[in-house]
Amino acid sequence: MSDGYPTAPQKEALRLICEHGHLDTRQLAGHLVRARRSSTNPGFASAIARMAGTLTWRLHAQGFITDTEGVWRTTTAGRGLISCSSEHE
């Protein structure tokens, strides 16, 4: 997070949540892993999965996503930030 502005990975996570309507952290992690080139590093996937938890925590703290029973959904502010037209909330 830079001066309160979302980073590129945060915006990527926000787009994924918005495009799917809702995702839990595990599902988000899977999408983030698949969006990257494969790696020979055995800890690659688990590192990306941990990153998903950090990204959602920050996006939630900034008011761009909301947690409903363990499922993340974008807020109006979050959709506006990335120009996502999804009506899911």
C-alpha positions in Angstrom: 0.0 0.0 0.0 1.5 3.3 -1.0 0.2 6.5 0.6 -3.3 4.9 0.9 -3.5 4.1 -2.8 -4.1 0.5 -3.8 -1.1 -1.3 -5.4 -1.2 -3.2 -8.7 -1.6 -6.5 -6.9 -4.5 -5.1 -4.8 -6.2 -3.9 -7.9 -5.7 -7.3 -9.5 -7.4 -8.9 -6.5 -10.2 -6.4 -6.5 -10.8 -7.1 -10.3 -10.9 -10.8 -9.7 -13.4 -10.4 -6.8 -15.5 -8.0 -8.9 -15.5 -10.2 -12.0 -16.6 -13.3 -10.1 -19.2 -11.5 -8.0 -17.7 -12.9 -4.8 -14.7 -15.1 -3.7 -13.4 -16.4 -0.5 -9.7 -16.0 0.2 -8.8 -19.6 -0.9 -10.6 -19.1 -4.2 -8.9 -15.7 -4.7 -5.5 -17.4 -4.1 -6.2 -20.0 -6.7 -7.1 -17.3 -9.3 -3.9 -15.4 -8.4 -1.7 -18.5 -8.8 -3.3 -19.3 -12.2 -2.8 -15.8 -13.4 1.0 -16.1 -13.0 3.6 -18.1 -14.9 4.5 -21.3 -13.3 7.6 -21.5 -11.1 10.0 -24.3 -10.2 10.1 -22.9 -6.7 8.1 -25.3 -4.5 6.9 -22.5 -2.2 5.5 -20.4 -5.0 1.9 -21.3 -4.7 1.8 -21.1 -1.0 3.5 -17.7 -1.1 0.8 -16.4 -3.5 -1.9 -17.9 -1.3 -0.5 -16.0 1.7 -0.4 -12.8 -0.4 -4.2 -13.3 -1.1 -4.9 -13.0 2.7 -2.8 -9.8 2.9 -4.4 -8.3 -0.1 -7.9 -8.9 1.1 -7.1 -7.6 4.6 -5.8 -4.3 3.1 -8.7 -4.0 0.6 -11.2 -4.5 3.4 -9.4 -1.9 5.6 -9.6 0.6 2.7 -13.3 -0.1 2.3 -13.0 -1.6 -1.2 -14.4 -5.0 -0.3 -16.7 -6.3 2.4 -16.8 -9.7 4.1 -20.1 -11.5 4.3 -19.7 -14.9 6.1 -16.2 -15.5 4.8 -16.9 -14.3 1.2 -15.4 -11.2 -0.2 -17.6 -8.8 -2.3 -16.7 -5.5 -3.8 -18.2 -2.3 -2.5 -19.4 0.6 -4.6 -16.1 2.3 -3.9 -14.1 -0.8 -4.9 -16.0 -1.1 -8.2 -15.5 2.6 -8.9 -11.8 2.3 -8.3 -11.3 -0.3 -11.1 -14.3 0.7 -13.2 -16.0 -2.7 -12.8 -19.6 -2.6 -13.8 -20.5 -5.7 -11.8 -23.7 -5.2 -9.8 -22.7 -7.8 -7.2 -22.4 -6.6 -3.6 
